[in-house]
Amino acid sequence: MLVHGKTRRGNLYIHMSSGFHKIGDFREEYSVVPGDRLMSRLTKRIYTIVSVHLGEEAYADIDLEEVIRNS
């Protein structure tokens, strides 16, 4: 997934407009690192960030893994 954000002091900050928010964190902009859990606003599925690859400008590739929830 390609996400627009900002990097500051080694942290990646992404915007809620990317379609995801951190579990329990509804600020407009928030920092993320591998291991954080994000929820898709569209599907309500929960994902764990596996890795973050910073790109040019203010973009980053974020690899996500879906969290399987027990029924």
Contacts in CASP RR format, 6 or more apart in sequence:
PFRMAT RR
TARGET T0000
AUTHOR 0000-0000-0000
METHOD contacts of the structure
MODEL  1
MLVHGKTRRGNLYIHMSSGFHKIGDFREEYSVVPGDRLMSRLTKRIYTIV
SVHLGEEAYADIDLEEVIRNS
1 61 0 8 1.000
1 62 0 8 1.000
1 63 0 8 1.000
1 64 0 8 1.000
2 59 0 8 1.000
2 60 0 8 1.000
2 61 0 8 1.000
3 14 0 8 1.000
3 18 0 8 1.000
3 20 0 8 1.000
3 59 0 8 1.000
3 60 0 8 1.000
3 61 0 8 1.000
3 62 0 8 1.000
4 14 0 8 1.000
4 15 0 8 1.000
4 17 0 8 1.000
4 18 0 8 1.000
4 58 0 8 1.000
4 59 0 8 1.000
5 12 0 8 1.000
5 13 0 8 1.000
5 14 0 8 1.000
5 15 0 8 1.000
5 18 0 8 1.000
5 29 0 8 1.000
5 58 0 8 1.000
5 59 0 8 1.000
5 60 0 8 1.000
6 12 0 8 1.000
6 13 0 8 1.000
6 29 0 8 1.000
6 58 0 8 1.000
7 13 0 8 1.000
7 54 0 8 1.000
7 58 0 8 1.000
7 60 0 8 1.000
11 31 0 8 1.000
11 32 0 8 1.000
11 33 0 8 1.000
12 31 0 8 1.000
12 32 0 8 1.000
12 33 0 8 1.000
12 52 0 8 1.000
12 54 0 8 1.000
12 60 0 8 1.000
12 62 0 8 1.000
13 29 0 8 1.000
13 30 0 8 1.000
13 31 0 8 1.000
13 32 0 8 1.000
14 20 0 8 1.000
14 29 0 8 1.000
14 30 0 8 1.000
14 32 0 8 1.000
14 60 0 8 1.000
14 62 0 8 1.000
15 28 0 8 1.000
15 29 0 8 1.000
16 26 0 8 1.000
16 27 0 8 1.000
16 28 0 8 1.000
16 29 0 8 1.000
16 41 0 8 1.000
19 40 0 8 1.000
19 41 0 8 1.000
19 42 0 8 1.000
20 38 0 8 1.000
20 39 0 8 1.000
20 40 0 8 1.000
20 41 0 8 1.000
20 47 0 8 1.000
21 30 0 8 1.000
21 38 0 8 1.000
21 39 0 8 1.000
21 41 0 8 1.000
22 30 0 8 1.000
22 32 0 8 1.000
22 36 0 8 1.000
22 37 0 8 1.000
22 38 0 8 1.000
22 39 0 8 1.000
23 37 0 8 1.000
23 38 0 8 1.000
23 39 0 8 1.000
23 46 0 8 1.000
32 38 0 8 1.000
32 49 0 8 1.000
32 52 0 8 1.000
32 62 0 8 1.000
33 49 0 8 1.000
33 52 0 8 1.000
34 49 0 8 1.000
34 50 0 8 1.000
34 51 0 8 1.000
34 52 0 8 1.000
35 48 0 8 1.000
35 49 0 8 1.000
35 50 0 8 1.000
36 48 0 8 1.000
36 49 0 8 1.000
37 46 0 8 1.000
37 47 0 8 1.000
37 48 0 8 1.000
37 49 0 8 1.000
37 67 0 8 1.000
38 46 0 8 1.000
38 47 0 8 1.000
38 48 0 8 1.000
38 49 0 8 1.000
38 64 0 8 1.000
39 45 0 8 1.000
39 46 0 8 1.000
39 47 0 8 1.000
40 46 0 8 1.000
40 47 0 8 1.000
45 66 0 8 1.000
45 67 0 8 1.000
46 66 0 8 1.000
46 67 0 8 1.000
46 69 0 8 1.000
47 64 0 8 1.000
47 65 0 8 1.000
47 66 0 8 1.000
47 67 0 8 1.000
48 64 0 8 1.000
48 65 0 8 1.000
48 67 0 8 1.000
49 62 0 8 1.000
49 63 0 8 1.000
49 64 0 8 1.000
50 63 0 8 1.000
50 64 0 8 1.000
50 65 0 8 1.000
51 62 0 8 1.000
51 63 0 8 1.000
52 60 0 8 1.000
52 61 0 8 1.000
52 62 0 8 1.000
52 63 0 8 1.000
53 60 0 8 1.000
53 61 0 8 1.000
53 62 0 8 1.000
53 63 0 8 1.000
54 60 0 8 1.000
55 61 0 8 1.000
END
